[in-house]
Amino acid sequence: MPLLIMASVYYFTFFCYSEDQFSFST
């Protein structure tokens, strides 16, 4: 299911972008 892969990639990219944008300390 390509939809699942797309969702995973989108989520991962969003997470990385969010971390880079707000620079959250995890």
Backbone as CSV, one residue per row, in Angstrom:
resi,resn,N_x,N_y,N_z,CA_x,CA_y,CA_z,C_x,C_y,C_z
1,MET,0.838,-1.213,0.000,0.000,0.000,0.000,0.875,1.266,0.000
2,PRO,0.945,1.933,-1.148,1.760,3.156,-1.271,1.234,4.273,-0.378
3,LEU,-0.065,4.229,-0.087,-0.662,5.278,0.745,-0.023,5.270,2.123
4,LEU,0.183,4.073,2.651,0.781,3.936,3.984,2.207,4.488,3.991
5,ILE,2.938,4.161,2.930,4.321,4.636,2.819,4.349,6.161,2.715
6,MET,3.464,6.698,1.889,3.400,8.148,1.717,3.099,8.827,3.045
7,ALA,2.156,8.241,3.794,1.777,8.807,5.089,2.970,8.787,6.045
8,SER,3.700,7.681,6.037,4.854,7.547,6.929,5.919,8.583,6.585
9,VAL,6.205,8.699,5.297,7.210,9.660,4.847,6.776,11.084,5.178
10,TYR,5.489,11.367,4.969,4.962,12.703,5.251,5.095,13.031,6.734
11,TYR,4.747,12.041,7.561,4.815,12.235,9.014,6.253,12.476,9.453
12,PHE,7.173,11.660,8.911,8.587,11.783,9.264,9.139,13.142,8.831
13,THR,8.772,13.551,7.600,9.246,14.834,7.087,8.702,15.981,7.920
14,PHE,7.419,15.878,8.284,6.789,16.920,9.097,7.466,17.024,10.458
15,PHE,7.802,15.851,11.026,8.459,15.817,12.334,9.830,16.484,12.254
16,CYS,10.597,16.126,11.239,11.935,16.694,11.062,11.840,18.193,10.823
17,TYR,10.883,18.615,9.989,10.705,20.028,9.681,10.322,20.801,10.933
18,SER,9.422,20.196,11.731,8.965,20.838,12.960,10.137,21.004,13.926
19,GLU,10.932,19.958,14.048,12.074,19.997,14.961,13.072,21.057,14.500
20,ASP,13.277,21.149,13.189,14.238,22.095,12.647,13.702,23.520,12.742
21,GLN,12.386,23.652,12.618,11.759,24.960,12.637,11.705,25.531,14.051
22,PHE,11.198,24.737,14.977,11.028,25.210,16.348,12.227,24.865,17.228
23,SER,13.063,23.932,16.738,14.245,23.511,17.495,13.865,23.037,18.889
24,PHE,13.025,22.004,18.924,12.584,21.458,20.206,13.669,20.588,20.833
25,SER,13.802,20.690,22.121,14.796,19.879,22.830,14.147,18.610,23.350
26,THR,14.414,17.506,22.658,13.803,16.242,23.064,14.743,15.487,23.998
